[in-house]
Amino acid sequence: MYAIKIIPNKRKMDDWFLYRDPDELVVQCWNEKEDAENFMKKLNYDLCEITEDIPESAIRRYNEKRNTVKKD
């Protein structure tokens, strides 16, 4: 699973966060790296990268959201 790491300040590279869905505030994840890369290109922001380092709690919330959407 892949997510997008956003680095808001190039002087503080260790200070980052994972991109979240603006409506649900859940970390956005992708199963395919290519899908994450395509979305990252749409962001048009230089200080971001693809990561597989996603906390378990974020993956759990993403899966809960995904399963809720599938039921609807």
MIDOLO-885444 format. One record per residue (C-alpha): residue number from 0; residue in one letter; x, z, y. Coordinates in pm, whole numbers, m for minus. Each point is the difference from the previous one (the first is absolute). Layout:
# MIDOLO-885444
+-----+-----+--------+--------+--------+
!   n ! res !     xx !     zz !     yy !
+-----+-----+--------+--------+--------+
! NUM !   A !      X !      Z !      Y !
...
+-----+-----+--------+--------+--------+
//
This chain:
# MIDOLO-885444
+-----+-----+--------+--------+--------+
!   n ! res !     xx !     zz !     yy !
+-----+-----+--------+--------+--------+
!   0 !   M !      0 !      0 !      0 !
!   1 !   Y !    127 !    m88 !    347 !
!   2 !   A !    m62 !    128 !    351 !
!   3 !   I !    134 !    m80 !    346 !
!   4 !   K !    235 !    246 !    164 !
!   5 !   I !    m28 !     m1 !    381 !
!   6 !   I !    293 !    123 !    209 !
!   7 !   P !   m128 !     68 !    354 !
!   8 !   N !    341 !     69 !    158 !
!   9 !   K !    312 !   m202 !    m87 !
!  10 !   R !    218 !    293 !    111 !
!  11 !   K !   m163 !    229 !   m256 !
!  12 !   M !     m1 !   m203 !   m320 !
!  13 !   D !    m81 !    308 !   m211 !
!  14 !   D !   m321 !     56 !    197 !
!  15 !   W !   m256 !   m230 !   m165 !
!  16 !   F !   m353 !    m13 !   m138 !
!  17 !   L !   m196 !   m219 !   m241 !
!  18 !   Y !   m249 !   m250 !    138 !
!  19 !   R !   m357 !    130 !    m26 !
!  20 !   D !   m330 !   m180 !      1 !
!  21 !   P !   m125 !     46 !    359 !
!  22 !   D !   m360 !     66 !   m110 !
!  23 !   E !     48 !    225 !   m302 !
!  24 !   L !    339 !    152 !     97 !
!  25 !   V !    123 !    m48 !   m357 !
!  26 !   V !    346 !   m140 !    m75 !
!  27 !   Q !    m42 !   m370 !    m72 !
!  28 !   C !    154 !   m100 !   m334 !
!  29 !   W !     49 !   m329 !   m180 !
!  30 !   N !     60 !    m73 !   m367 !
!  31 !   E !    199 !   m315 !     76 !
!  32 !   K !    309 !      7 !    220 !
!  33 !   E !    m86 !   m346 !    136 !
!  34 !   D !   m337 !    127 !    126 !
!  35 !   A !    171 !    285 !    185 !
!  36 !   E !    255 !   m241 !    147 !
!  37 !   N !   m274 !   m234 !    121 !
!  38 !   F !   m184 !    286 !    169 !
!  39 !   M !    323 !    126 !    154 !
!  40 !   K !     55 !   m342 !    158 !
!  41 !   K !   m344 !     26 !    162 !
!  42 !   L !    101 !    332 !    160 !
!  43 !   N !    268 !   m184 !    199 !
!  44 !   Y !    211 !    316 !     33 !
!  45 !   D !    374 !     m5 !    m68 !
!  46 !   L !     52 !    362 !   m101 !
!  47 !   C !   m190 !      2 !   m327 !
!  48 !   E !     88 !    m51 !   m364 !
!  49 !   I !   m156 !     m7 !   m346 !
!  50 !   T !     38 !    319 !   m202 !
!  51 !   E !    m95 !    130 !   m342 !
!  52 !   D !     65 !    358 !    116 !
!  53 !   I !   m363 !    107 !     31 !
!  54 !   P !   m101 !    366 !    m42 !
!  55 !   E !   m231 !     69 !   m295 !
!  56 !   S !   m263 !    146 !    231 !
!  57 !   A !    m11 !   m326 !    201 !
!  58 !   I !    m36 !   m206 !   m318 !
!  59 !   R !   m280 !    228 !   m120 !
!  60 !   R !   m191 !    m37 !    329 !
!  61 !   Y !     53 !   m378 !     m6 !
!  62 !   N !   m136 !    m19 !   m357 !
!  63 !   E !   m301 !    215 !     92 !
!  64 !   K !    m79 !   m230 !    295 !
!  65 !   R !     47 !   m311 !   m214 !
!  66 !   N !   m228 !    136 !   m274 !
!  67 !   T !   m267 !     93 !    257 !
!  68 !   V !      9 !   m352 !    147 !
!  69 !   K !    m30 !   m155 !   m349 !
!  70 !   K !   m315 !    208 !    m70 !
!  71 !   D !   m171 !   m120 !    319 !
+-----+-----+--------+--------+--------+
//
